[in-house]
Amino acid sequence: MNDLTTDELGVLVSVFERAGIAEDGSVEGTLFKLVKSTHSERLELESMDFDDCAGGACKL
């Protein structure tokens, strides 16, 4: 399965918001919650600064 990009997830969040979908127990609400959570996690991951070898302690 192909993962959605961060931009694609952002578009989906926007579509759900414009459609007025509530994050409730409905199928739509559950999917909205999942998409929103995945988008947030992806944004956080992309903003992290990875230092693979701090102080020369590792070798790739």
Sequence and secondary structure as in RCSB ss.txt:
>XXXX:A:sequence
MNDLTTDELGVLVSVFERAGIAEDGSVEGTLFKLVKSTHSERLELESMDFDDCAGGACKL
>XXXX:A:secstr
     HHHHHHHHHHHHHTT  SSSSHHHHHHHHHHHHHHHHHHHHH    TTGGG    
